[in-house]
């Protein structure tokens, strides 16, 4: 056990392969160092959670002066660590590590893909309750059910969560050393933000990567975890969702569509499968909200993909519905910034996004191009009907900044996606005629 842990850790001055530093996440994580809160890092498979843990290890050693032997890293994606498959075996590994290295002071334990360890929550709870040693624990997982009632029961009030998303447009530019603008943004819309895909050359190889990633998410995080029997039906549902991003539909309408196509199912099954896909961070939901009535609406809602690479490589052509790609990208950007997002309804008009965070709110319309006065009046006019003083913006792929109208600002997609603060870009330069 110790021999394997030696090989998979960064003791004896072994260099840490941290990759492209994602400061938005590492800065927030390191701001929570030095306490007994369990740091829970959640996100879809392959979004870079393991790299972020290694970035943290690098920070602990280089910036905080933590001795490498005070850091125990267990990555359950590595087959050589398959023997750590229960909470008891995890505690045994921690004990043997301490006996072999005799670390002094605070010990940092990082558990990657912790859901692969049965009864992990008991072991983590035991470490946190141990008053004879100082442990600081970080865990990652690929399923939202990690925060289930079991975790809440064992670790209630003693953890904080960090959700990791695919690369932002800003990170995409930095990694690929590209300039901000329409051309690079269209490339980002096509290929998405999965970090590993950037290392692959050619669309065929990228497509194979996304097919493999899709299979891994479906089989490991949904089929195996939830013992799904009708895999064929699940796949048909996934393809329906991929083709329908940004469109309104209800569970009942999906059931009718699938039944009409010859797949026998019901509301309970489809509702359960959608819940599984949300838990695996494959899709996200945007409920409808009545702005005038100030209440959330039941029934139809929209869904968006966690990464647009699945849309581009597993669905119909990119040229069809580019506006939906843009809408999906804006939605995930808002999620990345920590907003609660709704699709707004104001009488008979639709507001693409109403995003709330703390005590703030922003309204957004997303359009492919503001090509003529009719389109401009529609997009700006919908927002103008909202009688409050929160910021309102129209986002599009037009090449230039088109000014503002009645306090509603136009923002190019690439500017909006690289704004560094929630109020950035609120210029008042010109009025649209």
N, C-alpha and C positions, 0 to 999 in steps of 0.2 A: 504493500500500500504506500509506504513512504517513498519507495523508489519511483513509483508512478507519479506521486504528488511532486517530487523533486523535478521530474521531467516536464510537468505541466504548469509549474509556477515560475516565478521570476526571482528566485533566491540566487545567491552566489553571483550577484551583479549581472544576471542574465538580462539582455536588453528587452524592453517592452515594445512590442509591435502594436502601436496605437493607431496608425493610419492618419487620415485627415481629421484634424481636431474639430469637433462640433461644439463650438463655444457656447451656443445657446443652452445646451444640455449640461456640459461640464461645469459651467459657471453656476448654474442653479444647484447642481448636485453638491459641489464643493462648499456652497454657502450653508449647507446643512450638516457639515462635518462637526464632530466633537460633541455628539449627544447620543442618547440611547435609542432614538427613533430608528425603526427599521426602514430602510429606503427600498421601496418596491418600484422596480422599473418595468413597465409594461409596454408591449407593442407587438405587431405582427412579426412573424418569422422573417429573418434576414433584413430587418430595417436597420441593424447596426447596434443592437443592445450589447453584444459581446465586445465590440470595439469601444463602446462608451465605458464599459467596465475597465477595459485595459487603459483607456485614457485616464480614468480615475486612479488606477494603480500608478501610472506614470506621474500623475500630479502628487499623489501621496508621497512617493519616493523623492521626486525632484524639488517640489515646492514646499511640502510639509515636513520633510526630513524624516519620514517614517522608514525605519530599517526594513529592507525587503522581506526579511524573515518574519516580520510582524503581519504579513499579508498572506492569507490563504485563499487561493482562487480555485474554485471547482467549476469547470465548464462541462455540463452534462451533454453537450453536443459531441464531446470526444468519447469514442467508444472505449478507450482504455479506462475510462472512469465509470463504466457500466456497473462495477461492483458496488458503487455507492448508490444503492437503489432504494434504501429505506432510511427513515429518520434515525434508526439505531445505528446503521452503518455510517451515516453522516457523523454522528456523535463519536463513533469509534475513530473515524478519520481525523476529526478535530483533536481528539485525545492523543493519537499517535504523532500527529504533527507537532503538538506542544512538547511531547516527551523528546522528540528527535531534535527540535531546533531551540527549545527553551527560550521562546521570545519573552522579552521584558516589556511591561507596560501594556498599552491598549493593543488589542488584536483586531485586525480588520478581516472579516470573512465575507467573501463575495461568491454567491451561488448563482450560476448562470443556467437558465431554463430549469428552475427549481421544481416545476410541476412534474418533472421526470423522476422525482424522489418521493416515494410513497410515505405519507405521514411527515413530510418535511416541516409542516407547521408546528408539530410538537417539538421537534429538535430546535427550531428557531426560537420558539417560546422559551425553551429550557436555557438556551444561550443568553437570551435577553434577561432572564430572571436570575442568572448566576451572579450572586453578589461577591463571589471570591475572585472573579476576573473581570476585566473591562473588555467587553466585546462590542464592536460596531458592525452591524450586519447589513449587507446589500444583497437583494435578490432580484432576478429578472424572470419574466414569464411571458409566454406567447398567448395567453388566454385570460380574458377578463374575469373568468371564474376563479382565478387566483384570489380575488377579493370576495370570496364566497362567505357564507355564514360560518364555515369552519375557521377561516382566517380571522374573521371579525370576532369570533368567540375566543380564540386563543390570544390574539394580539390586539384586542380592542383598545383604541386610543394610543397605540404605540407604534404606528407606522405612518409614513407619508408616501404618496404615489407620484411617479413621474411617467408620463406617457411619451413614448418615442414614436416619431413618424418618419416616413421616408425623407430623403433629402429635400430641403426647401429649394426654391429657385436660386436664392442667394448662395446656398451651399453648392448647388449644381454649378454655378458660375465659378466659385472658388476652386472646386475640385478640378474642373476641366479647363481652368484658366481662360474663360471666355468673357466677353464684354456684355453688359446688359443691353437688351434691345429686342426688337421683334423677332429677328432670325433665331437667336439663341432661345428665346421664350417658346417659339413654336417647336424647336427641338426638345425642350423640356416637356412640353405638353405631350409630345409623341411617346417619349421613352420613359417618362416618369422619374421617380426618385430613389429606386432601389440601388444602394451603393455598389453592390457587386456587379450589377449590370453595366456600370460605367467602364469596367475593365475588359468588357467583351467587345470585339470588333465584328461588325456585320450584323444585319438584321436577322439572319437565320439563326445565328448563335444566340442572339438576344431572345428570340422567340423561344428557342429550346430552353433557355434559362427560365423564362416566365411560365412555360408549361410545367417544368419540373417543380418550380416554387409553388404553383397552384396545386399540383399533386401532393406535395408535402403538407401544405396547409390543410387540404381536404382530408387526406388520409390520417395524418398524425393528430391534428388539432380538432377534427370534427368526427370522422368515422370511427377511429379507434377510441377516442376519449369518450364519445357519447354512444358508442355501439350502434351506429346508424346502419340499417339493413338495406334500404333502398338507395344505393349509391347512384344508380342511374337517374333516379328522380332528383336527387340532390344536384347532380351535374346539370340537368336541364334547368333547374331553378337558378343555378349560378349563371348560366349563359343568358337566361332571361334578365337577370339583374344587371349583368354587364351591358347588355344591349339597351337597357332602360334607365341608365343613370340620368338623374335630373328630371325624370318624368313622374307624374303623380300616379300612384296605384295603391290599392288596398290588398290585404291578404286574400279577401274574397275574389277580387278580380284576377289575381294570379292563379287561384284554384280553378276558376272558370276557364282561363286560357289553357292551363295544362290539361284539364279534363277534355277540353275541345280538341287538343292535339293528341289525345289518346293515352294520357298518363293519369291513371286513377289516383286521386289524392283527396285531401280534405283540408279545411282551415287549420285544424289543430296541428297536422303534420307540417304544413308549409310555414305556419307561424313559429313552430319549434325550430325548423331548419334555418329560418331567417335569424332567429335568436342565436343559434350556433355560429352562423357566419359573422354576426356582430361581435360575439365573444372572442372569435379568432382574429378580430380586427381586419377582416377582409372587406367589410362594408360598414358604412356609418349611416345613421338615420337623421333626417331633418323633418320633424313634425310640423304641422301647420299651426299657425297662430293668428287669431283674430285680433288685429291691432286695435280696432275701435272698441271691441268688447273686452279686450285685455284678458283673453283666455286661450288655452291650448285647445285645438280641435281634434276630435277623434276621427278615425277612418283613414282616408287617403293621406299619403306622405311620400316624400322623396328619399331615395337612397343614393349614396355616392361611394365610389371605390376608394380604398385606402391608398392605392397607387394606380395611376393611369396607364402604366405599362400593361396591366391586365386587359384594359380596354383596347389598346392599340394592337397587341399581339394575339389576343384570344377572340377578338370580335370582328365586326365589319370594318371597312376601310376608314382611315382617319379623315378623309375628305368629307365623309358623311357626318354631319352634326358636330363640327368643330366647336360650336358655341357650347355644347354640352361638356366637351373637354375642358374648356375655360371655366365653366361653372363649377365643375368638379374640383379643379385646381384651386379656385378661390375658396371653396368650402373647406378643403383640407388645410389651406393656409390659415383660415380662421380657427380651425380645430387646433392647429399647431400653436397658435397664440393663446389658447386657453378659453376661447369664447364658447358659450352655449348658443347653438345656432337653430333658428326656426325659419320656415318659409312663411312670409307674412301674407295675410289677406286683409284687404281694406275694401269692404263692400264687394264689388265685382272685379276689383283689380288685384293683381298679384305682385308682391314684393319678393324678389328672389331670395334675399337673406335679411333677417333681423338678427343681429348678433349681440348678445349681452355678456358683459364681463364686469364683475364687481358692481359698481353703481353706474357703469357706463353702457352705452348702446350705440350701434351704428347700423344704418340701413344701406343696403347695396343692391343695385341693379347690374346685371352682367349681360353684356351684348357682344356679339361677334364683331360687328362694325356699325358705327353710327353713320350709315351710308346716305341718309337723306333726312329732310326735315320731319317727315312722318315718323321715322324711327326715333329721332331725337325727342320729338314731342311725347312719344309713347314712354320711352325710358325715363326721361326727366319728369314727365307729367305724373306718372304713378307715384314717384317719390314726393312730388310737390303736394299731393293730397294728404300727406301725413302732417298733422298739426302739432308737432313738438319741435324742440330745438336740438335734438341729437344730430350728429353729423350724417350727411346723406351723400352717397357717391355713386357714379355710374362708371363701371369698369369695362373697357373694351380693348380690342386689338388694333385700333386705329394707330397710325404711325406717329401722330403728334398729339399734343395736349390741346383740347378743344375749349378750354376755359370753363366757366361756370354759368349757371342759370338759376336765378332766384335762390342763391346760396347753396345750390346742389352742384358739386364739383365733378368734372370728368377726370378720370385717372387712367393712364395706360396700365395694362395688366402687369407689365414688367416693373413699373414704378410702384404699383400697389404691393406687389409681392416682395419688394425689397425695402419697404418702409421699416425703419428701425424702431419707431414708437407708434403707439396706437393713434396719435393725433397728427402724425407726419403727413405732409402733402396737402394740407388744408389751405391751399393758396387761393387767392382771389385776384387773378390777373386780368381776365377778360370775360365779357358776357357773350353767351351764344345768342346769335340773332334769332 
